[in-house]
Amino acid sequence: MKPLRIVFLGTNGVGKTSTIRRFLYGTFQEKTEETLAQSYNETVFLPNGIFQQVHILDTCGSDEFPAMRTVNIKTGDYFVVMYAVDDRKSFEQALNFCEEIKEIKGKEFKRILIVGNKIDKKCDREVSTDEVLRTSIKHDLFWFTETSAKLNCNMRCLFQIILRHYVKSDDCFVENRNVSKCRTYTPNRFKHKSRKISMQDLVYSLCNTS
């Protein structure tokens, strides 16, 4: 069974790396180094009784490597396109990423989640929830949600949406095959072992701060 590939796209500083690390390891750093490209591999136990290998790709936020981004889009199954609610330019760029995905994957491709991060900065908000909701409907995107990696808000919800949709899709085979253990690649100071994550742990919460 081929790994499920989830690709994170967004400009620098919107919180892609913080979101992934918060979900996988429960950690948060106020400042992180600029990411060129990092991959994380986890084994997830799905509701249909099989183990699924999930590959999460944290991409570069700049436009310096368009060819690399094109390859990542071609091989991706689901896309999390992030912006910061306190940065309108990051939202405009997120929409550009959504259009680029559809240009490469086809206009009928819908597995795009647009995510507004940093809702903890509510006093500095530049992009309203209503605006993005209307835009996501207009662009025929799969899902829209808002998160805060800092407050651990909607981290589980984000991945739960993807995995539940995947289980219901034609891409998820019901064969009971063993999935080999795989290593998680992160910088040395963030080394963690891969582990099995139960879907029961992916509980929707408006703001899970536990």
TIBA-949348 format. One line per 8 residues: number of its first residue (from 1); for each residue x, y, z of N, C-alpha, C, O. Coordinates in steps of 0.2 Angstrom, whole numbers, plus 5000, padded with zeros to 4 digits. Each point is the difference from the previous one (the first is absolute). Layout:
// residues N
NUM = X,Y,Z,X,Y,Z,X,Y,Z,X,Y,Z; ... $
***
This chain:
// residues 210
1 = 5004,4994,5000,4996,5006,5000,5004,5006,5000,5005,5001,5004; 4994,5004,4991,5004,5006,5000,4999,5004,5006,4994,5001,5002; 5011,5003,5000,4999,5005,5005,4995,5006,4998,4999,5001,4994; 4997,5001,5011,4996,5006,4999,5004,5006,5001,5003,5001,5005; 4997,5003,4989,5005,5006,5000,4996,5006,5002,4995,5002,4996; 5006,5002,5009,4997,5006,5002,5005,5005,4999,5005,5000,5004; 4994,5005,4992,5005,5006,4998,4997,5006,5004,4995,5002,4998; 5010,5001,5005,4998,5007,5003,5003,5005,4996,5006,5000,4998 $
9 = 4990,5005,5000,5003,5006,4996,4998,5006,5004,4995,5001,5003; 5009,5004,4995,4999,5007,5003,5006,5004,5001,5005,4997,4999; 4994,5010,5001,5006,5004,5001,5004,4999,5006,4997,4997,5005; 5009,5005,4995,5004,5000,5006,4997,5003,5006,4997,5006,5000; 5003,4991,5006,4997,5003,5006,4993,4999,5002,4998,5003,5005; 4998,4993,4991,4993,5000,5001,4999,4994,5005,4994,5000,5003; 5011,4996,4999,4999,4995,5005,4999,4993,4997,4998,4995,5004; 5005,5003,4990,4999,4993,4998,5004,4995,5004,4998,4995,5002 $
17 = 5009,5007,5000,5004,4996,5004,4997,4999,5007,5000,4995,5003; 4998,5011,5000,4997,5000,5007,4994,4995,5000,4999,4997,5005; 4997,5004,4990,4994,4996,5000,5001,4992,5000,4997,4996,5003; 5008,5002,4992,5002,4993,5000,5003,4998,5006,4998,4994,5003; 5006,5009,5000,5004,4998,5006,4995,5000,5006,5000,4996,5004; 4995,5009,4996,4995,5000,5006,4996,4994,4999,4999,4997,5006; 4999,5001,4988,4996,4994,5000,5003,4993,5001,4998,4996,5004; 5008,5004,4993,5004,4993,5001,5003,5000,5007,5000,4994,5003 $
25 = 5003,5011,5000,5004,4999,5006,4997,5004,5006,5003,5000,5005; 4992,5005,4994,4997,5004,5005,5005,5005,5002,4999,5003,5006; 5006,4999,4990,5004,5006,5002,4999,5006,4996,4997,5000,4994; 5005,5005,5008,5000,5007,4997,5005,5004,5001,5002,5001,5006; 5001,5002,4989,5006,5005,5001,4997,5007,4997,4997,5000,4994; 5004,5005,5009,4998,5007,4998,5003,5001,4993,4997,5003,4996; 5010,4996,5004,5004,5001,4993,5003,4993,4998,5003,4997,5004; 4996,5002,4989,5003,4994,4997,5004,5002,4994,4999,5006,4998 $
33 = 5006,4990,5001,5004,5002,4994,4996,4999,4994,4996,4996,4999; 5006,5008,4996,4997,5000,4993,5001,4993,4997,5006,4997,5000; 4989,5000,4998,5000,4993,4997,5001,5000,4993,4997,5003,4996; 5008,4993,5002,5001,4998,4993,4995,4995,4997,4996,5001,4996; 5004,4993,5008,4996,4995,4999,5001,4995,5005,5006,4997,5001; 4989,5001,5003,5001,4994,5005,4994,4995,4999,4994,5002,4998; 5008,4992,5003,4994,4995,4999,5000,4996,5007,5005,4999,5003; 4988,5000,4998,4999,4996,5007,4996,4994,4998,4995,5000,4996 $
41 = 5007,4994,5006,4996,4994,4999,4997,4997,5006,5004,4999,5005; 4990,4999,4995,4996,4998,5006,4996,4994,4997,4998,4999,4994; 5001,4996,5011,4995,4994,4998,4994,5002,5004,5000,5000,5006; 4994,5000,4991,4994,5002,5003,4995,4994,4999,5000,4996,4995; 4997,5002,5011,4995,4995,5000,4993,5003,4998,4997,5004,5003; 5000,4994,4991,4994,5003,4997,4994,4996,5003,5001,4994,5002; 4993,5009,4998,4994,4997,5002,4998,4993,4997,4997,4996,5003; 5005,5003,4991,4999,4994,4996,5004,4994,5002,5000,4995,4997 $
49 = 5004,5006,5008,5004,4995,5003,5007,4999,4996,5003,4994,5002; 5000,5010,4995,5006,4999,4996,5005,5006,5003,4998,5005,5002; 5008,4994,4997,5005,5004,5002,5002,5004,4993,5001,4997,4995; 5000,5009,5005,5001,5004,4994,5006,5005,5002,5001,5003,5005; 5004,4996,4990,5006,5005,5001,4998,5006,4997,4998,5001,4994; 5004,5005,5010,4998,5006,4998,5006,5004,4999,5005,5001,5005; 4996,5003,4990,5006,5004,4998,4998,5007,5000,4996,5002,4996; 5007,5002,5009,4998,5007,5001,5006,5004,4997,5005,4999,5003 $
57 = 4994,5005,4992,5005,5004,4997,5000,5008,5002,4994,5003,4999; 5011,4999,5005,5000,5007,5001,5004,5004,4995,5006,4999,5000; 4991,5005,4996,5004,5003,4994,5003,5007,5002,4998,5003,5005; 5006,4999,4990,5003,5006,5001,4995,5006,4998,4995,4999,4996; 5005,5006,5008,4995,5005,4999,5001,5006,4995,4996,5004,4998; 5010,4996,4999,5002,5005,4996,4999,4997,4993,4998,4995,4998; 5003,5010,4997,4999,4998,4993,5006,4998,4996,5001,5001,4994; 5005,4998,5010,5006,4998,4997,5000,4994,4997,5005,4998,4996 $
65 = 4991,4997,5006,5000,4993,4997,4994,4998,4997,4996,4995,5002; 5002,5008,4992,4993,4999,4997,5000,4993,4997,4995,4996,5000; 5011,5001,4998,5000,4993,4997,4999,4995,5005,4996,4995,4999; 5007,5006,5007,4999,4996,5006,4992,5000,5002,4997,4995,5002; 5000,5011,4998,4993,5000,5002,4996,4996,4995,4995,4997,5002; 5006,5004,4992,4997,4997,4995,5000,4992,5001,4995,4997,4999; 5011,5000,5002,5000,4993,5002,4996,4998,5006,4997,4995,5000; 5004,5009,5005,4996,4999,5006,4992,5000,4999,4997,4996,5003 $
73 = 5001,5008,4993,4993,5000,4998,4998,4994,4996,4995,4998,5001; 5009,5001,4994,4998,4994,4996,5000,4993,5004,4996,4996,4998; 5008,5004,5007,5000,4993,5004,4995,5001,5006,5000,4995,5004; 4997,5010,4998,4996,5001,5006,4993,4997,4999,4998,5000,4995; 5000,4998,5011,4993,4997,5000,4995,5005,5003,4995,5001,4997; 5007,5003,5008,4996,5005,5003,5005,5006,5001,5006,4999,5001; 4991,5007,4999,5004,5006,5001,4997,5004,5006,4994,5002,5000; 5010,5000,5004,4999,5005,5005,5003,5007,4999,5006,5001,5000 $
81 = 4990,5003,4997,5003,5007,4998,4998,5005,5006,4995,5001,5001; 5011,5001,5002,4999,5005,5006,5002,5007,4999,5004,5002,4995; 4992,5002,5008,5002,5007,5001,4999,5002,5007,4997,4997,5004; 5005,5009,4998,5000,5003,5006,4994,5005,5000,5000,5005,4996; 4996,4995,5009,4994,5004,5000,5002,5007,5001,4996,5005,4999; 5010,4996,5004,5002,5007,5001,5005,5003,4994,5003,5005,5001; 4996,4991,4993,5005,5002,4995,4996,4999,4993,4999,4994,4998; 4998,5011,4999,4996,5000,4994,5004,4997,4994,4997,4997,4996 $
89 = 5009,5005,5004,5004,4998,4994,5001,4993,5000,5000,4996,4995; 5001,5001,5011,5000,4992,5000,4994,4997,4998,5000,4994,4997; 4994,5009,5004,4994,4997,4998,4999,5001,4992,4998,4995,4997; 5004,5010,5001,5000,5001,4992,5005,4995,4997,4998,4997,4995; 5008,5002,5008,5004,4995,4997,4997,4993,5001,5001,4996,4996; 4996,5003,5009,4996,4993,5001,4996,4999,4995,4999,4994,4997; 4997,5011,5001,4995,4999,4994,5004,4998,4994,4998,4996,4995; 5008,5007,5004,5004,4999,4994,5002,4993,5000,5001,4996,4995 $
97 = 5001,5001,5011,5002,4993,5001,4994,4996,4998,5001,4994,4996; 4993,5007,5006,4994,4996,4998,4999,5000,4993,4999,4995,4997; 5002,5011,4999,4999,5000,4993,5006,4996,4997,4998,4996,4995; 5008,5004,5008,5005,4996,4997,4999,4993,5000,5001,4996,4996; 4996,5002,5010,4999,4992,5001,4995,4998,4995,5000,4995,4997; 4994,5009,5002,4995,4998,4995,5003,5000,4993,4997,4996,4996; 5007,5009,5002,5003,5000,4994,5004,4993,4998,5000,4998,4995; 5004,5000,5011,5004,4994,4999,4996,4993,5000,5001,4996,4997 $
105 = 4994,5004,5008,4997,4994,5002,4993,5000,4996,4997,4994,4999; 5001,5011,4998,4994,5000,4996,4994,5005,5004,5000,5000,5006; 4996,5003,4990,4995,5004,5003,4995,4997,5005,4997,5003,5004; 5002,4990,4995,4996,4996,5004,5003,4998,5006,4996,4997,5004; 5010,5004,4997,5003,4998,5007,4998,5004,5005,5000,5006,5000; 4998,4991,5006,4997,5004,5005,5003,4998,5007,4998,5003,5005; 5007,4993,4995,5003,4998,5007,5005,5006,5002,5006,4999,5002; 4991,5007,4999,5004,5005,5002,4996,5003,5007,4995,5002,4999 $
113 = 5009,4999,5006,4998,5003,5006,5003,5006,5001,5006,5001,5000; 4990,5005,5000,5003,5006,5002,5000,5002,5007,4994,4999,5003; 5011,5002,5000,5001,5001,5007,5002,5007,5003,5006,5002,4998; 4991,5001,5006,5002,5007,5002,5003,4998,5007,4996,4999,5005; 5010,5002,4996,5004,4999,5006,5000,5007,5004,4999,5005,4997; 5003,4994,5009,5002,5006,5005,4994,5003,5002,5000,5007,5000; 4994,4990,5001,4994,5003,5003,5001,5003,5007,4996,5003,5002; 5010,4995,5001,5001,5003,5007,5002,5008,4999,5000,5003,5005 $
121 = 5001,4999,4989,5002,5007,4999,4993,5003,4997,5000,5004,4995; 4995,4996,5009,4994,5002,4998,4999,5008,4999,4997,5003,4996; 5007,5000,5008,5000,5008,5000,5004,5002,4994,4999,5006,4998; 5005,4990,4998,5004,5002,4994,4997,4997,4994,5003,5000,4995; 4991,4997,5006,4997,4996,4994,4999,5005,4994,4997,5005,5001; 5005,4993,4993,4999,5003,4994,4996,4996,4995,4997,5003,4995; 5001,4991,5006,4996,4996,4996,4995,4997,5004,5001,4996,5005; 4992,5006,4993,4995,4997,5004,4998,4993,4998,5001,4998,4994 $
129 = 4996,4999,5011,4997,4993,4999,4995,5000,4994,5000,4995,4996; 4996,5009,5004,4994,5000,4995,5003,5001,4993,4998,4997,4995; 5007,5007,5004,5003,5001,4994,5003,4994,4997,4999,4998,4994; 5005,4998,5010,5003,4994,4998,4995,4995,4999,5001,4996,4995; 4994,5004,5009,4995,4995,4998,4996,5001,4994,4999,4995,4996; 5000,5011,5002,4997,5001,4993,5005,4999,4995,4998,4997,4995; 5008,5004,5006,5005,4999,4995,5001,4992,4999,5001,4998,4994; 4999,4999,5011,5001,4992,4999,4994,4997,4997,5001,4995,4996 $
137 = 4993,5008,5005,4995,4997,4996,5000,5002,4993,4999,4996,4995; 5003,5010,5003,5001,5003,4993,5005,4996,4997,4999,4998,4994; 5007,5000,5009,5005,4996,4997,4999,4993,5000,5004,4996,4998; 4990,5001,5005,4999,4993,5000,5005,4996,5004,5003,4995,4997; 4999,5008,5009,5005,4996,5004,4997,4995,5004,4994,5001,5002; 5010,4995,5001,4997,4994,5004,4998,5002,5007,4995,4998,5002; 5009,5006,5001,4998,5002,5007,5004,5007,5002,5005,5001,4997; 4992,5002,5008,5003,5006,5002,5000,5000,5008,4994,4998,5003 $
145 = 5011,5003,5000,5000,5001,5008,5005,5005,5002,5004,5002,4996; 4996,5000,5010,5004,5004,5003,5004,4997,5006,4996,4996,5004; 5010,5005,4997,5004,4997,5005,5004,5005,5004,5001,5005,4998; 5002,4992,5008,5006,5003,5003,5004,4995,5003,4999,4996,5004; 5007,5004,4993,5005,4995,5002,5003,5002,5007,5001,4995,5004; 4999,5011,4997,5002,5003,5007,4995,4997,5006,5002,4998,5005; 4992,5003,4993,4995,4998,5005,4997,4992,5000,4996,4998,5003; 5007,4999,4992,4998,4993,4998,4993,5000,4999,4996,4995,5002 $
153 = 5002,5009,4994,4993,5001,4998,4998,4997,4993,5003,5002,4995; 4993,4993,5004,4998,4997,4994,5006,4996,4997,4999,4998,4994; 5006,5000,5009,5005,4996,4997,4998,4993,4998,5001,4998,4995; 4995,4999,5010,4998,4993,4999,4994,5000,4994,5000,4996,4996; 4996,5009,5005,4995,5001,4995,5002,5000,4993,4998,4997,4995; 5008,5007,5004,5003,5000,4993,5001,4994,4997,4999,4998,4994; 5005,4997,5010,5002,4994,4997,4994,4995,5000,5000,4995,4996; 4995,5006,5009,4995,4995,5000,4996,5001,4994,4997,4995,4997 $
161 = 5002,5011,5000,4996,5002,4994,5003,4996,4994,4996,4997,4996; 5010,5003,5004,5004,4997,4994,4999,4992,5000,4998,4997,4995; 5004,5001,5011,5000,4992,5001,4993,4997,4999,4999,4995,4997; 4996,5009,5006,4993,4997,4999,4998,5000,4993,4996,4996,4997; 5005,5010,4999,4999,5000,4993,5003,4995,4996,4998,4997,4996; 5009,5001,5006,5004,4995,4997,4997,4993,5000,5000,4996,4996; 4997,5003,5010,4997,4993,5002,4994,4999,4995,4999,4994,4998; 4998,5011,5001,4994,5000,4996,5001,5000,4992,4996,4999,4996 $
169 = 5010,5003,5003,5002,5000,4992,5002,4994,4997,5001,4995,5004; 4999,5005,4990,5002,4994,4996,5007,4998,5001,5002,4994,4998; 5002,5011,5004,5007,4998,5001,5002,4996,5006,5006,4998,5000; 4990,5002,5004,5001,4996,5007,4998,4993,4999,4994,4998,5000; 5011,4997,4999,4998,4993,4999,4999,4997,5007,5003,5002,5005; 4992,4993,4995,4998,4997,5006,5004,4993,5001,4999,4997,5005; 5007,5002,4992,5004,4994,5001,5004,5001,5006,5002,5006,5002; 4998,4989,5002,5004,5000,5006,5007,4998,4999,5002,4995,5001 $
177 = 5002,5011,4998,5007,4998,4999,5004,5003,5005,4998,5005,5003; 5008,4992,4999,5004,5003,5005,5004,5006,4997,5002,5000,4994; 4999,5005,5010,5003,5006,4998,5007,5000,5004,5000,5000,5006; 5005,5000,4990,5007,5000,5004,5001,5007,5003,4997,5005,4998; 5007,4994,5008,5001,5006,5003,5005,5005,4996,5004,4998,4996; 4995,5008,5005,5004,5005,4996,5002,5005,5005,4997,5002,5005; 5009,5001,4993,5003,5006,5005,4997,5006,4998,4998,5002,4994; 5002,5003,5011,4998,5006,4999,5006,5005,4999,5004,4999,5004 $
185 = 4996,5005,4991,5006,5004,4999,4998,5007,5002,4996,5003,4997; 5008,4999,5008,5000,5007,5002,5007,5002,5002,5004,4996,5000; 4997,5011,5001,5007,5002,5002,5001,4996,5007,4996,4998,5003; 5011,5001,4998,5002,4996,5006,4997,5002,5006,4998,4995,5004; 5001,5011,4998,4997,5002,5006,4993,4998,5001,4997,5001,5005; 5000,4997,4989,4993,4998,5000,4999,4993,4999,4994,4998,4997; 5011,4998,5004,4999,4993,4998,4995,4996,5004,5000,5001,5007; 4995,4996,4990,4995,4996,5004,4999,4993,4996,5001,5000,4994 $
193 = 4997,4995,5009,4999,4994,4997,4993,5000,4997,4995,5003,5002; 5004,4994,4992,4993,4999,4997,4996,4996,5005,5002,4996,5004; 4991,5005,4996,4996,4996,5004,4993,5000,4997,4999,5003,4995; 4997,4992,5007,4993,4999,4998,4996,5005,5003,4999,5000,5006; 4997,5003,4990,4995,5005,5002,4993,4998,4999,4998,4998,4994; 4998,5001,5011,4993,4997,4999,4996,5006,4998,5000,5006,5002; 4995,4993,4993,4995,5005,4998,4996,5002,5006,4997,5006,5000; 5002,4990,5005,4996,5002,5006,5004,5006,5004,4996,5003,5004 $
201 = 5010,4998,4995,5004,5005,5003,4999,5007,4996,5001,5005,5003; 4996,4994,4991,4999,5006,4996,4993,5003,5001,4996,5000,4996; 5003,5003,5010,4994,5003,5002,4999,5007,4998,5004,5004,5002; 4991,4998,4995,4998,5007,4998,5000,5004,5007,4996,4998,5004; 5007,5007,4996,4999,5005,5005,5001,5007,4998,5004,5001,4996; 4992,5003,5006,5000,5007,4998,5007,5003,5003,5003,5005,4997; 4999,4993,5009,5006,5003,5002,5003,4995,5006,4998,5001,5006; 5006,4994,4991,5002,4995,5005,5007,5002,5003,5005,4999,4996 $
209 = 4995,5003,5010,5006,5003,5003,5003,4995,5005,5004,5001,5003; 4993,4993,4997,5003,4995,5005,5006,4997,4997,5003,4996,5004 $
***
